[in-house]
Amino acid sequence: MSRKPFYLSPHRGIWYVRFIDQTTGNQLTGISTGETDRDTALMTATRWMYEGIPQKQNSKKKKKVAEAITVQRLMSSIEEIDLTRNEAQKIITILKDRGLLEKPKKADRLDFITFLNDFYDYDSSPYVREKIAHGHSIGRTHCHDSQLRIKRYWEPVFKGKILSEITRDEVKEFSLSLTDTGLSVSTINRIMSAGKVALAWAHREGYIPVDPSEKVSTFIGKQKARGILTDEEAQQVFQQEWKDERAFIGNLVAATCGLRSGEVLALKAEDIGIDRLFIRHAWSVRDGLKTPKNGEERQVPLLPAVRDKLFYLAKKNPWRDGLIFYSTIENQPMDQKFLLNGFYEALDAMDMKEARKERNIVFHSWRHRYAAKMADLVDFRSLGLATGHKTQAMLEHYADHANEEHFKKVREASELAFQEVAI
């Protein structure tokens, strides 16, 4: 039984043509003729029957209707029949050889470790450029640390491997081997993330047909909790003789304001308010001044005694660059090690060297102590606005609605909790 070679149908004022497979009776996907008049569309479709269908990618290139029908049959067959992995790979190989799969072909030649290192090259990585363009936070420090993890852990195992050769079994076995190294669960997950993020991106961008790390599970384990000092211990810390007054004041700010070390070092004289600190930046060696963690500025109550010490230190800055915790280099704060070393020296002077190790007391413990003490005195929402924590959905919901009443609550609680330390 003979069939019409094609059908015409209108859509939003434009006529579309659907060519018919004379063997199966199946219709090809509709193609716009670009015509609003049916008779003109009929003439266009008839001309295409003999001259070929113009291709969108190249208007001068035309595909014969018979070829279009053959392609349609091929796609239908692939969707319906069962293919083995080898058969599917042969199809992919044919497409690569014909130059139709440029990215997968590149993956066949790309050294895996080279790919990972390039992926975290802050200045040239398309992944980094994409993250920044979409407003996501990614810093040089993160990229540098990722490259270090690749060199130390991924490279010895995957050296000489090609990107397209990486299998799930290999990634899974690598992850399991890390559990025998004695590393903490969080460290292992960070090591794995360095490779998994890159492999997932390669899959999304079409370089590899599947993500070999997709179903490789992260590890779950209880991290060793950071210890915090008692009220008596905290008072004793600031009663010791400190070699560096910058370290002393920096620790005092962390203890009474709950700041991260990078936020302490980034403070400038202009960030000191009458009764508060404006946390506008954080500092890292590779990124310099950057936005605080979570990308949001915040305000923190500031005790008068601590405020005076900050102004005192700011006036001593020989560079007049505004930094409070200045260094021997202009426009660069002192190293974080001064904060930590000064803290440890004070604890050691209190005969707490072994205790601090056993209790896992670090500089960040000031922040934990701040949150723990304030949580007993102020509601969670108000506390979250001061600390910048975003661990609960409700906190994120209300984060943009800070008001003076909440700030007042935190300030009063701060005075009650830390007045004895700041004296």
FENQUI-V27356 format. One record per pair of residues at least 24 apart in sequence whose ideal C-beta (glycine too) atoms are under 10 Angstrom apart, sorted by the first residue. I is the first residue (numbers start at 1). J is the second residue. Records with the same first field share a line. If there is no record, write none. Layout:
I->J + J
This chain:
1->25
5->45 + 46 + 49 + 65
6->31 + 42 + 45 + 46 + 48 + 49 + 65
7->45
8->33 + 35 + 38 + 41 + 42 + 44 + 45
9->38 + 41
10->36 + 38 + 41
12->36
14->41
15->39 + 40 + 41 + 42 + 44 + 45
16->41 + 45
17->41 + 42 + 44 + 45 + 46 + 48 + 49 + 53 + 65
18->45
19->45 + 48 + 49 + 53 + 65 + 66 + 68 + 69 + 72
20->65 + 69
21->65 + 66 + 68 + 69 + 70 + 72 + 73 + 76
22->66 + 69
23->69 + 73
24->69 + 72 + 73 + 76
26->69 + 72 + 73 + 76
27->72
28->53 + 65 + 68 + 69 + 71 + 72
29->68 + 72
31->56 + 68
32->56
88->209
89->209
92->164 + 209
96->164
101->206 + 207 + 209
102->206 + 207
103->202 + 205 + 206 + 207 + 208
104->163 + 164 + 206 + 207 + 208 + 209
105->164 + 207
106->163 + 164 + 207
107->162 + 163 + 164 + 165 + 166 + 202 + 205 + 206 + 207 + 208 + 209
108->162 + 163 + 164 + 165 + 207 + 208
109->162 + 163 + 164
110->162 + 163 + 164 + 202 + 207 + 208
111->158 + 159 + 160 + 161 + 162 + 163
112->150 + 154 + 155 + 158 + 159 + 160 + 161 + 162 + 163 + 164 + 165 + 166 + 195 + 198 + 199 + 202
113->150 + 151 + 154 + 155 + 156 + 157 + 158 + 159 + 160 + 161 + 163 + 195
114->163
115->150 + 161 + 162 + 163 + 166 + 198 + 199 + 202 + 207
116->146 + 147 + 149 + 150 + 151 + 154 + 155 + 158 + 163 + 194 + 195 + 197 + 198 + 199 + 202
117->143 + 146 + 147 + 150 + 151 + 154 + 155 + 198
118->147 + 198
119->143 + 146 + 147 + 150 + 194 + 195 + 197 + 198 + 199 + 201 + 202
120->144 + 145 + 146 + 147 + 148 + 149 + 150 + 194 + 197 + 198
121->147
122->146 + 147 + 286 + 287
125->198 + 201
126->201 + 205
127->197 + 198 + 201 + 202 + 205
130->201 + 205
135->295
136->295
137->290 + 291 + 293 + 294 + 295
138->287
139->282 + 284 + 286 + 287 + 288 + 290 + 291
140->284 + 285 + 286 + 287 + 288 + 290
141->262 + 284 + 285 + 286 + 287 + 290
142->194 + 284 + 286 + 287
143->194 + 286 + 287
144->284 + 285 + 286 + 287
145->190 + 194 + 286
146->190 + 191 + 193 + 194 + 195 + 197 + 198
147->194
148->191 + 194
149->187 + 190 + 191 + 192 + 193 + 194 + 195
150->191 + 194 + 195 + 198
152->191
153->177 + 178 + 181 + 183 + 187 + 188 + 190 + 191 + 192 + 194 + 195
154->191 + 192 + 194 + 195 + 198
157->195
158->195
163->198 + 199 + 202 + 207 + 208
164->202 + 207 + 208 + 209 + 212
165->208 + 212
166->195 + 199 + 202 + 208 + 211 + 212 + 213
167->210 + 212
168->199 + 210 + 211 + 212 + 213 + 214 + 215 + 216
169->212 + 216
170->212 + 213 + 216
171->195 + 196 + 199 + 211 + 212 + 213 + 214 + 215 + 216
172->212 + 213 + 215 + 216 + 217
173->216
174->213 + 216
175->213 + 216 + 217 + 218 + 219
176->216 + 219
178->219
179->219 + 221
183->219
184->219 + 221 + 223 + 224
185->218 + 219 + 220 + 221 + 222 + 223
186->219 + 221 + 223 + 224
187->219 + 223
188->218 + 219 + 221
189->218 + 219 + 220 + 221
192->216 + 217 + 218 + 219
193->218
223->360
224->359 + 360
225->359 + 360 + 365 + 368
226->359 + 360 + 361 + 362 + 363 + 364 + 365 + 366 + 367 + 368 + 369
227->355 + 356 + 357 + 358 + 359 + 360 + 361 + 362 + 365 + 368 + 369
228->359 + 360 + 361 + 365 + 366 + 367 + 368 + 369 + 370 + 371 + 372 + 373
229->255 + 347 + 350 + 352 + 355 + 356 + 359 + 361 + 365 + 366 + 368 + 369
230->369
231->369 + 373 + 417 + 418 + 420 + 421
232->420
233->347 + 350 + 352 + 355 + 356 + 361 + 369
234->365 + 366 + 369 + 373 + 418 + 420 + 421
235->420 + 421 + 423
236->346 + 347 + 349 + 350 + 352
237->342 + 343 + 346 + 347 + 349 + 350 + 352 + 366 + 421
238->346 + 420 + 421 + 422 + 423
239->346 + 349 + 350 + 421
240->342 + 345 + 346 + 347 + 348 + 349 + 350
241->345 + 346 + 349
242->342 + 343 + 345 + 346 + 349
243->338 + 341 + 342 + 345 + 346
244->334 + 338 + 339 + 341 + 342 + 345
245->309 + 312 + 313 + 316 + 342
246->313 + 316 + 324 + 325 + 326 + 327 + 333 + 334 + 338 + 339 + 342
247->325 + 334 + 337 + 338 + 339 + 340 + 341 + 342 + 343 + 345 + 346
248->309 + 313 + 339 + 342 + 343 + 346
249->306 + 309 + 310 + 312 + 313 + 324 + 325 + 339 + 342
250->310 + 313 + 324 + 325 + 333 + 334 + 336 + 338 + 339 + 340 + 342 + 343 + 363 + 366
251->338 + 339 + 340 + 342 + 343 + 346 + 363 + 366 + 421
252->303 + 305 + 306 + 309 + 310 + 366 + 418 + 421 + 422
253->277 + 300 + 302 + 303 + 306 + 307 + 309 + 310 + 313 + 324 + 325 + 339 + 366 + 422
254->339 + 343 + 363 + 364 + 365 + 366 + 367 + 369 + 370
255->306 + 343 + 365 + 366 + 367 + 369 + 370 + 373 + 417 + 418 + 421 + 422
256->300 + 301 + 302 + 303 + 305 + 306 + 366 + 370 + 414 + 415 + 417 + 418 + 419 + 421 + 422
257->300 + 301 + 302 + 303 + 306 + 366 + 367 + 370 + 386 + 387 + 414 + 418
258->300 + 301 + 366 + 367 + 368 + 369 + 370 + 371 + 373 + 374 + 383 + 386 + 387 + 388 + 389 + 410 + 414 + 418
259->292 + 300 + 366 + 367 + 370 + 387 + 388
260->292 + 293 + 363 + 364 + 366 + 367 + 387 + 388
261->336 + 337 + 339 + 340 + 362 + 363 + 364 + 366 + 367
262->287 + 289 + 290 + 292 + 293 + 333 + 336
263->292 + 293 + 298 + 300 + 367 + 388
264->324 + 325 + 333 + 336 + 339 + 363 + 366
265->289 + 323 + 324 + 325 + 326 + 327 + 332 + 333 + 334 + 335 + 336 + 338 + 339
266->290 + 291 + 292 + 323 + 324 + 325 + 333
267->310 + 313 + 314 + 322 + 323 + 324 + 325 + 333
268->314 + 317 + 321 + 322 + 323 + 324 + 325 + 333
269->310 + 311 + 313 + 314 + 315 + 317 + 320 + 321 + 322 + 323 + 324
270->314 + 322
271->297 + 299 + 300 + 302 + 310 + 314 + 322 + 324
272->302 + 306 + 307 + 310 + 311 + 314 + 324
273->299 + 300 + 301 + 302 + 307
274->302 + 304 + 307
275->299 + 301 + 302 + 303 + 304 + 307 + 407 + 408 + 411 + 414 + 415
276->300 + 301 + 302 + 307 + 386 + 407 + 410 + 411 + 414
277->301 + 302 + 306 + 307 + 310 + 386
278->302
279->386 + 387 + 388
283->323 + 325 + 332 + 333 + 334 + 336
284->336
285->332 + 333 + 335 + 336
288->331 + 332 + 333
289->323 + 331 + 332 + 333
292->388
293->388 + 389 + 390
294->388 + 389 + 390 + 396 + 399
295->388 + 390
296->385 + 388 + 390 + 399 + 400
297->388
298->384 + 385 + 386 + 387 + 388 + 399 + 402
299->385 + 386 + 402 + 406 + 407 + 410 + 411
300->370 + 385 + 386 + 387 + 388 + 407 + 410 + 411 + 414
301->374 + 386 + 407 + 408 + 409 + 410 + 411 + 412 + 413 + 414 + 415 + 418
302->411 + 414 + 422
303->411 + 414 + 415 + 417 + 418 + 419 + 421 + 422 + 423
304->415 + 419 + 422
305->418 + 419 + 421 + 422 + 423
306->414 + 418 + 421 + 422
307->422
308->422
309->422
336->363
337->363
339->363 + 366
340->364
369->417 + 418
370->414 + 417 + 418
372->417
373->413 + 414 + 416 + 417 + 418
374->409 + 410 + 413 + 414 + 416 + 417 + 418
375->413
376->413 + 417
377->409 + 410 + 412 + 413 + 414 + 416 + 417
378->406 + 409 + 410 + 411 + 412 + 413 + 414 + 416 + 417
379->406 + 409 + 410 + 413
381->406 + 409
382->406 + 407 + 408 + 409 + 410 + 411 + 413
383->409 + 410 + 413
384->410
385->409 + 410
386->410 + 411 + 413 + 414
